Amino acid sequence: MAKVMRKQIDEAIANFKYEGILVADRAYGSGHINDTFLLIFDHGEEGQSRMILQRMNKNVFPRPVELMANIKGVTSWLRKKIEENGGDPDRETLTVVSTVDGEPYFIDSEGDYWRSYLFITDATSYDQVEKVEDFYESAVAFGNFQRLLADYPADTLYETIEGFHNTKKRFATFKKAVEEDVMGRAASVQKEIQFVLDREDVANYLCDLLEKGEIPLRVTHNDTKLNNIMIDDHTGKAICVIDLDTVMPGLAMYDFGDSIRFGASTAAEDEVDLDKVSCSMELFEAYVRGYIEGCGGKLTKREIELMPMGAKTMTFECGMRFLTDYLQGDTYFKIHRERHNLDRSRTQFKLVEDMENKWDVMKEIINKYNY
């Protein structure tokens, strides 16, 4: 995506329904996908307000109109539920700012798509799990997100990234990458290839249950990392789920599983010393407790029972995607060193192995809260 030009920013600012006098605008945040800016408006004696302005990345999300339809639908639903519960919708969900034409997005003269949100004040998002309490709080927030959207018709949402968590399709893509071997790398990673091939049943398991109607289709966030939760600066409580770009129809186990994959691992996603990689049962239990609590009885007993499978499936899928990308020449994930995607895949596979070794413990933890 081309570098954003000043005239585009000015054009976007002029086309959203903002109030007050603009006194500052600057680049904001550490995201790699969209271009984000913080705008500060002065309202005289009433003080100041802050807004987020974003240029959406059309390369990553080629259907921005559908994406914004999803976000508008979900946030409108959440606002209504939060108001009914006596909460503060301006702090507990994203508030989409309309354009002067009443649309949730603006298209500039370069053909780029922009959107804007009300800035959530006195709250912070954290990149790493520093305290068990923060991980628990993120679980409550994502569980609460699931609870509030439990009655939302998931099948009306657009699939903004087709087959995002379709592990069956991902497995087929992986096998094709092995067969084609465009970079001549397959011979040197036979052990990793075999690891994936031995677990075809993992790739199929949740997809098959959904196809048979044994588990329900849900509204899922699909990027349930800790940094997509705003934590109140004063209370330490999680108040809002952000970054709704990947909200799609899916399974509750996907959201739960991706949180565990990322947050309960004792090592970085690309750690080369595999002895450091394991799934912390303390963090796993904290997340299980928080997620089930947040869901407030909206999950079925079967869904809760399948949580360990969700964790294993999402970790396996991620490792498989890293290895696929390595075999295809590192075309999807950004790499910062040679064999970076291979290192990432090995880390995920070690985590899968550790989960398999701790399977009975994980099931015991689930049973403790599945009542």
N, C-alpha and C positions, 0 to 999 in steps of 0.2 A: 504494500500500500504506500503510495507516494506521501512524502512529508506534508503535513498540514500547513497551509499558507495562512498568513495573518488575515487576508481578505475573507477567507472562508470562515474563520472564527468570528469576525465582525458581522458577516452576513448571517451566520447562525444566531448570534446574540440578538440581532435586530428582528429575527423572525419567531422568537419564543415570547410567550405572554409573561414577561417579567414586570415587576413593579419596583419603583424607586430609581435611584441614580446609580449607575455602575461606577464603583470607585476602584475596583481591582479585578484583574483576571490573570490567572497563572496556571501553568501546567501542574497537575496534581496526581499523586499516587504512584504506584510502582507496577501497574498492570502492563502486560506485554501485548495485549490484543487490540484494545480500543485506545484512542487518544482522549485523555481526560483533562478537563480544566475546572478550576474552582472559580466561581464568580461571586463577588461581594457587592451587594447593593445597599445604598444608604436610604433610610426612610425618615430622616430628620429626627424629631423627638422620639419616634418609635424605635430608634436604634437601627440595626443592620440585619440583613438576611443573607444567607448563603445558598448558592445553587451549584449543582454539578452539571457540566455540559460535556457531552461525549460525541466524538465522531466514531461511528460504528465501523468495524472492520469487515468490509464486503468479501474479502478473500476467505475469512474464516466463517462468516455467516452470509452466504450469498442471497438469502431471502429475508432482508431486514424488515419488510412490511409484515410478513408472517411472524417474525420474531417479536416485533412490537405488539402485534395483535395478542400473542400469548401473554406478554408482560402486562398489557393493559387489562386483559381479562382476569388474570390471576390477582393483580394488585387491587383491582376494583372489588373483587370477591373478598380478599383479605381485609380491606378497609371496612367493609360492611360487617364482617364477623368481629373484628376488633372493636368497632363502635358498639356492637350489641353486647360485648363482654365488658364494656366500660373502660376500654383501653384508649391509648393515644395513637391513632393511625398515622400521624405525621412522624412518629418515632418508631412505630412497630412494624411498618412496612414501607417499601419505596413509594414515593409520591411522584407520579409522572406529570411533568409540566407540559401543558398543551402549547402548540404553536398559535400564532395569531389567527390562523385558519381553523383552529380547533382540532388539529391532528396530533397524534402522539410522536410524530417524527417530522423532520424538515429535510428536504433535498436541496443542497446548494447548487450553485452554477457549475460546479465541477462534477456534479452527479453523485456526490457523497451524501450519506445519510447521517443525520444528527438527532440526538435525543437529549432530554434534560430531566433531572430529578431534584427534588428538594434535598438539601444537605442535612444529614442527621447530626445534630450537635451533641457535644458532651458524651461522645461514645467513640470507641477505638476498635479497629480490627487488628488481630495479631497474626503474624506469619507462622509462628512455631508454637507448639504446645509447651508452655513453660511450667504450668501448674496443672495438676490433675483436675482442679476445680474448673479451670477454663475449658478443658475438654468435655467435662460433664455438662457445663453450661451450653456449649455448642450443641451437644446431643439433645438437651431439652429444647433448644431453639429449633433445630431441624425436625424434632419430633412434633413440636407444636405447629410447625409449618405443615406437616403431614396431617395433623388433627384438624386444623382449620380448613384444609382443602379436601378433606375426606369425601365430601359430597359433591365436589366439583366434577363435572363430566369430563374425565381425562381424555376420552376419545375425541373431544372437540378441539383439543390443542394440536397445533401443527408440529410436525417432527422437524425441528430446525436443523438438526444434523442427522441425516438418514442412517438408521441402523447403528446408532451411537453405542448402545450396550447390547447389541445383538451378537452374543458370543459365538453363536453357531456360524454366522456370517464371517465374523472375525477369524474363526478357525479355518474356514474355507479359504479366506484371503491369505492366511499364513501358509497353508499347504501349497497354494499357487506360488507364493514367493519362494518357497523352498525348491519347488520344481523348476521354476524359471531361473533362479540363482543368478540374477543379472550382474552381480558384482563378483561372482566367484568366491563367495564367503562361506557357503554352506558346509564345505568339507571341514573347516576349522571350528565349527560350532555344532558338531553332531550331538554332543551331550545335551546341549540346550534344546535342540530340535526334538530329540527323543523325549525330553521332559514334557514338552507340549503335546506331542503325539500320544504319549501314555495317558493323557488326561482329557481325551475327547469327551468323556462322560461329564466332566466338569463344565465344558463349553456348552453342552446340550441341556443340562439339568433344569435350570430355571426357565429357559425358553420353552422347553417341553411342557413344564407345569402350567405356564401361562397359556400355551396353545390348547391344553386340555381343560382350561377353565378352573384349575384347582387353586390358583391364586389370582387376586384381582389386579386389574390395571389401575395404576394410581397416577396422580400428578407428582412428578419427581423433579428434584432440583438438578441432579446430575453433576454437581461440582461441590460436594459437601466438605470442603476444606475449612479449617478453623478461620482462615482469613476472609471467609464469606459470611461471617457473623459479626455484628456490631455489639460490643460489650460496653455497658454503661460505665462511664468513668467513676461514678460515685458509688454505685451499688455493687459493681462487679458482676451484675446479672446480664445474660445475653438478652438483647431486646429486639433485634431485627435480622432477618435473613436478607442478604444482598446478592448482587450479581445473578440476575434471573435469566441470563442469555440462553442457558441450556435447559430451562424448564420445558419439559416434554412429558408425554405419556411414558410410563415405565413401571418399575417395581420398587416397593419400599425397601427391599433387600439391596437394591443398587445403591441407594443413598446411604443406607447404613454401612454397607460393605466398603464403599469408597472412603468413608470417614475412618474406618478401622485401618484400611490399607495405608492411608497417609498419616493418620494421627497416632495410632497405637504401635507403629514401628519404632524400634529403638535406634534406628539409623536413618541417615539421609537417603533419598530416593536413588541416588547414584553411588552409594558407599561401595568402595572396592574391597574393603576388608569384610568379608562375609561373616566372620566370627562376631561382628558387632550387630548383625541383623537378626532381630527376633520380634515376635509379637508380644507386647507387654500385656499380661493378663490383668494387671491392676488397671491399666488404661482401658482395656477391653471391657472389664466389668463396669467401670465408671461410665463408659459410653452406653452400654446396654441399659443400665439403670436410668440414665438421663433420657435416652431415646424413648424407652417404653413409658416413662413418666410423662414426657412431652406429648406422646401420641394419645394419651388419655383414653385408652380403651378402644381406639379406632382401628387398630390392627387386629387381624384374626390370629387365633392361637397358632395356626399353621405358618403364617408370616413370621411370627416371633421365633418359632421353632427353626425356621430356615435362615435366621440371621448369621450363624457361623458359615453357612453355605454362601450367603451374600458376600461375606468378607473374603472367603477363599476365591469365589468366582471373579470378583472385581480385581483382586490382586493378580490372579492368573491371567485375566484379560489384559491388564495393563502390561504385564511382563511379555505376553504374546505380541502385543502391539509394538513394544520396544524392539523385540527381536525381529518382527516383520520389517520394521523400518530399517533396521541394521542390514538385513538381507537385501532390501530394495535400494540401498545407497543413501540412507539418512535424509529422506526427502520431506518428512513430516515434522518430526520433533527437532527443535534446535539443538545442535551439539556444540560443546565447548572444548572437546578433545577427541582424539582418535578413539574409536571403539566406545564412545560415550553411551550410545544406545545399547550396546552389548552389556556394558557394566550395569546399566539401569535394569535390563531384563534379568540379569543374574541376581540382583538385589530382590526383585519381586519374586523370583522363583524360590529363593532362600526363605522368604517370608511365607510363601505357600507351604513349603516343606515344614516350616516351624508350626504353622497352623495345623497341618496334618498330624504332627507329633503331639499337639496339645488339644486335639479334637474332643476328647472326653471331658477335659477341663472346661472347654468353651461351652459344651452342651450342658454341663452341670451349672455353669453360671446362668445360662439362658433359662434353665428349669427353675432356678431360684426366683426369677421375676415373671415367668409365664404362668400366671394364675388367673 
